[in-house]
C-alpha cells in the first residue's frame, strides 16, 4: 500500500481509501477502503475502486474526496489508460448515497472528466487531484500536481461545476523553477487564523514540503508569507519515509487531520507479503514563530489524535530521580524501563541541570529513549534510538557533516573552520556550511557552502558543519532576556543505524530542529540558574508499532517517522530504555537529571 486517498467524514463514519497493490510488488493499483466511527478502530470494506476501464485500467492512482452542497461525496482520482499509459482525471460517485458505509462506487459515463493535460505538461506528469473548495461567489476550485516542461514542478488550477460534473483547467496555480514534479498536492485554509492564511503542500523531492501564505480568489494565486514550498526546511515530517500525505477537515471535532504513507527501507516486501503502511492520524495546527526569525510568522504543529489513548493498556510509570551523570559521556548510558512490547507508547519528560565553566564551547548532549532493543548486552545487538540533542552553542557541530546542495566549494590555505563559517555568514544564499579537515579530500582544507540543507546529519570525524546565525531556529522562550542562549536549539533525531542485524535495510540518522513558540508554555525550555549552571526541560512522545516509529517533540513542533527491521524475535527485541550520551563535553561538566516516563502497551486498531 502507499498513498492515502479520499479521507472524509460521511453520515457518522470516517472513511479512508488507500492506494493498494494486491501483488505486493507488481500488479495494477486500486483503492483499499476502511471505515471507522472514532478514527481509532477500523473495519475493512470491499475494495473501493478497481482498474476496470480503458481510462484507468493501468491503475487507479491517487486522489481526494469532496462533499458538495447537496451532500453527495465525489471521489476525484487519476487513472492511467490501457492503450497508451497516459494519465487522466476521473470521478466516482456512490451507488447508494443513503448507505453511510459507502460500500459501492460507480464511475460516470463522462469519464475521463479531464482527458488531456494542461499546456506544456506531459501526459505522464499531471496527477493527484485535491479536495475541491468553494469560493465566495459559489464556484468550486481544486488543484492537481504537475511538472511544466523546462520550468519545474507546481500545481495546476481548475474549476468544477458539481451540477454537471464539468471540469475546466484555468491556469498554472503555483510553480517553482528547477523543482521536481509535484505529487499529491494539498491546499487548505488555516481555521485558527480565520482562513486568512492558507497552507500549500507538495510531495516532491522525496519529502512533503509546505508553505504558508495568502490566497487571492479573484486572481487564483498563492503568495507565501515568507518561505515558499521546500524552502528553509518547512517539512511535514523530518524522516525519510513520510510521503504523499492527504488531509481532510473533521466536522465533528473541527480540526484538520492528515495521514501519510510510510515507505519501506528494505528489499524484502515479497518475502514479508506486504509493503508500505499509513502513519497515525495527526492533527494539524498553526502556532506563532518567534518574532525575530526573519519574519516567518507561523509554523505548523502535528500531534497524534487524542482518541489514540483508547488503545492504551498495561500502563507503567517510571520516575528517575536525582540521577547524576558524569562528564564521561563517550558511550551511551542506558536505564531500563518497565514497559516491553512491539506496540507501545512512551511519554518521556526530562529535566537536566548542567554545570560547567564552558557553556560557549561546541558540545551537545543527547537524551531520549531506546526502543525495539534486544537487551542491555554490550554491545546491544539491535536497538533504535529516539533522542533530543541539546547544544548550548549551535553555531557549529564538530564531527558532523551536514548534507545539502553545494553551490560553492573553496580551498582554504589556512586550516581554520571559522573561515568557512564567515563565508557562509556573508552570503545570503548560504543556508549551511561544511568544513573538511586537510588530508581528507586533498592536502588543503575544504569549505562547502550550501543553498539547501537536509533535516539530518552524518557523523564524520573529518568534518565540522553548521548554519549561519541569521538562520538559527532557536527554541529559547521569547520571554528570555539572556543573550547567552540566543543560539541554543534542541534537535529531534531518530537513529536506526543499529536497529537491525540485516544488511539490506537502509539505516541512518534523521531528524531536525525543534522550532520555537511565542508561548511560554512550550514544553522545551531553558533557564540560566547561575553563571555556570543551566537547566533544560524537554518532552518526547514516541509510538512504536512493529516496524514503525513515530516521534513527536515540543507539542508537535518536532516530528519524525521512520521504519525499522529488527531480525530478532519479538520476545527478545522488545526492550525500552532511557539513554544519555554526549559529544565534546567539557571536562568539568556535571549533569543532574530527573526524568519521568509514562508508557503503555497498545491494542490493535482492527475490529474484524
Secondary structure, 3 states (H helix, E strand, C coil): CCCEEEEEEECCEEEEEEEECCECCECCCEEEEEEECCCCCEEECCCCECCCCCCCCCCEEEEEEEECCCCCEEEEEEEECCCCCCEEEEEEEECCCCCCCCCCEECCCCCCCECCCCCCEEEEEEECCCCCEECCCCCEEEEEEEEECCCEEEEEEEEEECCCCEEEEEEEEEECCCCCCCEEEEEEECHHHCCCCEEEEEEECCEEEEEEEEEECCCCEEEECCCCCCHHHCECCCCCCEEEEEEEEECCCCEEEEEEEECCCCCCHHHHCCCCEECCCEEEEEEECCCCCCCCCEEEEEEECHHHHHHEEEEEEEEEEEEEECCCCCCCEEEECCCCCCEEEEEEEEEEEEECCCCCCCCEEEEEEEEEECCCCCCCCCCEEEEEEEECCCCEEEEEECCCCEEEEEEECCCCHHHHHHHHHCCCCCCEEEEECCCCCCCCEEEEEECCCCCCCEEEEEEEEECCHHHCCCCCCCCCCCCCCCCCEEEEEEECCCCCCCCCCCCCEEEEEECCCCCCCCCCEEEECCCCEEEEEEEEEEEEECCEEEEEECCCCEEEEEECCCCCCCCCCCEEEEEEEEECCCCCCEEEEEEEEEEEEECCCECC
